[in-house]
Amino acid sequence: MSPMKLCVPGDKLCSTDDCRPGTGVYMRHGYIYSSLAGYVLRKNEGEELPVISVVRETETQLLPDVGAIVTCKVTSINPRFAKVHILYVGSTPLKDRFRGTIRKEDVRATEKDKVETYKSFRPGDIVLAKVVSFHLLMEQLIFWLFTLDLPAQISLGDVQSNYLLTTAENELGVVVAHSEAGAQMVPVSWCEMQCPRTHTKEFRKVARVQPEYLHA
Amino acid sequence: MAGLELLSDQGYRLDGRKAPELRKVQARMGVFAQADGSAYIEQGNTKALAVVYGPHEMRGSRSRTLHDRAVINCQYSMATFSTAERKRRPHGDRKSTEMSLHLKQTFEAAVMTQLYPRSQIDIYVKVLQADGGNYSVCVNAATLAVIDAGIPMRDYVCACTVGFVDETPLADLCFAEESGGGSSLALALLPRGGQIALLQMDARLHQDHLETLMEAAMTACKGVSKVLDEVVRQHLQEVSVLTGE
């Protein structure tokens, strides 16, 4: 295998006529430059131009992107929203926890106003959620200001710097939850989970996990 | 007895260098395992350590979050044993705050912050021994640390402090030359594009000399960038040998 080429930030790699930019590079005046110190990787993708990117051995911190599926842990709940810590983005673990919020209206797609967060999540649950666009947050803020419906608990600081998440899809919601007895519960339907020890059912917004991911 | 001559008749400076010569630069990357990126640099007798954390979620005042970019948070501090007399207040004094602000401005120009919206990158620099050119050495150390952390940058940021004595620009000033009373100009440069990230000058300088001084500073910065380049490439090769690529 031919040795891969080393490059440092600012190295001119090629022109935009030869390759398309991938990760770890930036474009300027029709040329592609490296922005990381690492190895140059050129990938051919069939008909289109090859993609050129710079890779390092250790991946840098990934940030939750809009539209990404994230795995998070519920830390506290509130009649209006649930606060979570984002642990994984896709299947990559994060080095640092990020904070997120799941609002009452975003818990499920139907009957949004009849949702009770106490019956959807509990602290300690592991939840699959999707990051919602930030602009929606601003629209929501403007809507709140116009209708004077600004919730008392949310301060402007919280609104702007939290990731807004949604579980309003069948595949999103609670994946792992422990019952009040302490045992891991088994999902019964989309809104109930049952404890195997005490056989009591508890309400949760359950995620419909694809069959291939379910262990026996 | 006459005062110390900053530039002798034969063209030698106090430490035996010629006017455009830089001090010996030795640097290492990845000195700390717990930080995301770290670097240690010695330029002559000036020693500085830089540590980078991030990008991570905004800590502290959440209202300073920027929705489209990362916030760069710099802190410059000097060790109490770094100067000839023990420093009473290593950080929080005006000089340190000003240096921190300059570092922040410099790195906001070079780091591609728009790739990490609503997050924060911390750069902490500590001067262990101060022998002139503190700001420049800190910038060089922080560049290496940011590269070590894998945060994308447009180009290296190289800095150098130059002075002007007897119509001759002196590159990479040491403490005696800085405090000798002449003007000192600190320049932070992105060497490949020739773009200036920060330009700062103390004391007075005649307008006619500014061009020559800036030329000398740019040449010196490009010299520093060559050395830093070597350090980065060597570190990459060492790391790849260890991971068996």
HADDOCK unambig.tbl for C-alpha pairs under 7 A between the chains (distance, minus, plus):
assign (segid A and resid 9 and name CA) (segid B and resid 153 and name CA) 6.08 0.50 0.50
assign (segid A and resid 9 and name CA) (segid B and resid 154 and name CA) 6.14 0.50 0.50
assign (segid A and resid 9 and name CA) (segid B and resid 155 and name CA) 4.86 0.50 0.50
assign (segid A and resid 9 and name CA) (segid B and resid 156 and name CA) 6.33 0.50 0.50
assign (segid A and resid 10 and name CA) (segid B and resid 154 and name CA) 5.62 0.50 0.50
assign (segid A and resid 10 and name CA) (segid B and resid 155 and name CA) 4.11 0.50 0.50
assign (segid A and resid 10 and name CA) (segid B and resid 156 and name CA) 6.86 0.50 0.50
assign (segid A and resid 10 and name CA) (segid B and resid 192 and name CA) 6.81 0.50 0.50
assign (segid A and resid 24 and name CA) (segid B and resid 152 and name CA) 6.61 0.50 0.50
assign (segid A and resid 35 and name CA) (segid B and resid 152 and name CA) 4.73 0.50 0.50
assign (segid A and resid 35 and name CA) (segid B and resid 153 and name CA) 4.90 0.50 0.50
assign (segid A and resid 35 and name CA) (segid B and resid 154 and name CA) 5.41 0.50 0.50
assign (segid A and resid 35 and name CA) (segid B and resid 155 and name CA) 6.90 0.50 0.50
assign (segid A and resid 36 and name CA) (segid B and resid 147 and name CA) 6.79 0.50 0.50
assign (segid A and resid 36 and name CA) (segid B and resid 150 and name CA) 6.18 0.50 0.50
assign (segid A and resid 36 and name CA) (segid B and resid 151 and name CA) 6.90 0.50 0.50
assign (segid A and resid 36 and name CA) (segid B and resid 152 and name CA) 5.11 0.50 0.50
assign (segid A and resid 36 and name CA) (segid B and resid 153 and name CA) 6.62 0.50 0.50
assign (segid A and resid 37 and name CA) (segid B and resid 147 and name CA) 6.40 0.50 0.50
assign (segid A and resid 38 and name CA) (segid B and resid 236 and name CA) 6.95 0.50 0.50
assign (segid A and resid 60 and name CA) (segid B and resid 150 and name CA) 5.84 0.50 0.50
assign (segid A and resid 61 and name CA) (segid B and resid 55 and name CA) 6.49 0.50 0.50
assign (segid A and resid 96 and name CA) (segid B and resid 56 and name CA) 6.50 0.50 0.50
assign (segid A and resid 98 and name CA) (segid B and resid 57 and name CA) 5.85 0.50 0.50
assign (segid A and resid 157 and name CA) (segid B and resid 62 and name CA) 5.89 0.50 0.50
assign (segid A and resid 157 and name CA) (segid B and resid 63 and name CA) 5.07 0.50 0.50
assign (segid A and resid 161 and name CA) (segid B and resid 62 and name CA) 6.34 0.50 0.50
assign (segid A and resid 161 and name CA) (segid B and resid 65 and name CA) 6.29 0.50 0.50
assign (segid A and resid 161 and name CA) (segid B and resid 118 and name CA) 6.63 0.50 0.50
